[in-house]
Amino acid sequence: MSRRLVNVTLDNLDDLPRRCRRCVFWELDPVSGDRAVESGDPGLEKEAWISATLLEWGSCGKIAYVDGAPAGFVLYAPPLYVPRSAAFPTSPVSADAVLLMTAHIIPEFSGGGLGRMLVQGVAKDLTRRGVRAIEAFGDLKWEQPGACVMPADYLLAVGFKTVRPHLRFPRLRLELKSAVSWREDVEVALERLLGSMNPERALRPV
């Protein structure tokens, strides 16, 4: 079984699940998001967001492939590029952090470590780019497959810590500075940071 992780681009955007390919929950503010859905073209808005973010900031997502088949993905960007983040009760995201927006594992590929693989891929990318931390909004009452907010249990399982508690949507943070400060290869450091975690137990489709 071969597994590989690649950056999200306009060329492979259609490898996202159809629902996710057309979802603009994070990419637009609530009013603009509703308008995009009503107009029937949220997929074009998604494509425009990916294009602009790639041009202005750089890589903003990863897709995991298993034997050539898309098996999961993750999206991330600075909060400035994620209008929906301002609508959460535990916002704003810290100025030194990038927001982990959402992640999804195709059900038939769950349990194979892809959740950890995706988070490690994001951590390695952002560490190389000098980012200090990753933050995310978690859902403590997550029970709906298809929701755009990740389960808080999953984030805690891959090493995030709560920095702004909330009864429903806490803000969590994963520090990256400790990884780059160790006198070892970054990948080895990140394996130590994340490798002992078992997120697949908590990760459900979101």
N, C-alpha and C positions, 0 to 999 in steps of 0.2 A: 504494500500500500504506500503510495507516494503522497506526500503532503507538502504544499508550498503556500507561501504568503506573498501576496502582491499588493501594490498600491492601488487604490480606487482611482480610475481615470474615466474620461468620457467614453473610451473604447470598451471598457468592461462594466460600465454602470448597469447595463441590462442583465448582468449576472446576479444582481440583487433580486431577492424574491419580489414578485410583481407588486405586492402590497407595499413593501418597503421602497421600491423604486419610485412609487408615486406618492409617498408620504412626505409631507413638508412640515411635520409637527415642530421640529427643531429649527428648521431653516428659515421660517417666517414667524413674525409675531402673530398672536392669536387672531387678530382681525384680518390680516393679510392672508393667513392660512385658510380661514373660512372662505374668504373671497376666491382663493385659488381652487378650492374644492368645488365651490359653486359654479365656477367658470368651466369646470371639467378638464382643466389642464395642469394639475399639480405636478405631473411628470416633467413638464417643460420648466417649471419653477425649480424642481430638484436639479435638473441638468444645468440650469443657469447658476444655481448656488455652487455646485461642484466646480463648474468652470471658473467662476470668479474667485473662489477660495484657492483653487490650485494656482491660478495666475498671481494672486496677491500674497498668499501666505505659503503655499506649498502643499505637500501631501496631507490629506485630511481623512484618510480611511484606508482600511486593509480588507482584502477578501481572502479567505482561506479556501484552498482547493484540495480535494481528496480524489486522487486518481483522475484529475482533470475536471471533476465536477465541483461547482461552487457549493461550499458546505457551511459557510458562515461569514459574517462581516462585522466590522466595527467602524464607526464614524467619530471623528474628534476634530476640534477646532478651538481657537481662542474665543472667549465669550463674546468679543466684539462681533464675531461672525455668526453668533447664535442668538438671534433676537428672542426666542422663546425662553432662554435662560433667565431673562429679567423678570419673567412672570412668576417664578417660584418664590415661595415665602422665605426660603433660606438663601436667596440670592443676596448680593452678587458673588460670583466666582472670584477667587483671589486673583490679584493682578499678575502674580507670578505663575499662574497655572493655566493649563489648557483643559478644556472641558471634554470629557468622554461623554459623547451624546447618547449613543445607543449601541447595542450589540445584539446579534441574533445568530443562533446556531440552528441549522435545518434539523428538525427532529430526528431524522434517520442517522444523523452523524453525531448526535449527542453522546456524551460519555467517553469520548476519545481524546480528551485533553485539548480540544480546539479552543475552548474558552480561555485557558491559560496561554495558549499559543498566540491568540489575538492580543491579549493584554500585554504579553511580553513584546510582541511586535511593535505595539504603540509605544511602550516604555523605551525600547531601544531607539526608535526613530526620534522621539522627543529628547532623549538624553543627548544624542548626537547634535541636536539643534539647540542645546543649551537651556532647555526648559527645566524648571526646578521641580514641578509637581504636576500631577494629573488630578483633577477634581471631577466629581459627578454627583448628580442628584439621584438618590435611591428612593424606591417605593417600599415602605415598610408593610404595606397591606397589599402587595402585588399578588394578584390571583388571576389575571386575565392575559392569556396568550394573545399577543398582538399589541399589547400596550407599548408605548414608545419609551417609557421610563423603566430603567433596569431595576430588578429586585435588589433591595438593599442587602439581602443575604448574600447575593452573588458578589457584590462589590466588597463586602467584608471578607468573603472567602478568598479573594485574590489579593488581599493585603491592604485595602483601603481602611482608613480610620475616620470616624465621625468628627467633623470640625464644627458643624452647626446642627445641633439636634432639632428634631421636629417630630410631631406625632405621626406624620405621614411621609413627608419628603425631606429627610435629612440631607445635608450636603456632606460628602465624604471626600477624603484626600489621600493620595498615594505620593509620598515623597520620593523624588528621584535623586536628590543631591547626595544621599548616603551611598547610592550605587556608584556614582562617578568619583566619589572621594576615596574609595578603596583602591589599594595599589594592585589591582588585578584587571584583567580584561573586562570590559563593560558587560559582555554577555555572561561571563561567569558570575559577576556581581549580581546581575539581575536574576540569574538562576537561583542564587542564594536567597534573594529577596522574595522571589515569587514561586520558586520551584517546589517548595514544600506544601504549597496551597493545593486545594482540590476543588476548583470552582465548578466543575461539571456537575457536582452533586447539587449545587444550588442554582445553576444556570438553566433557565427555561426559555423557550422562545419569547422574545419581547418585541 
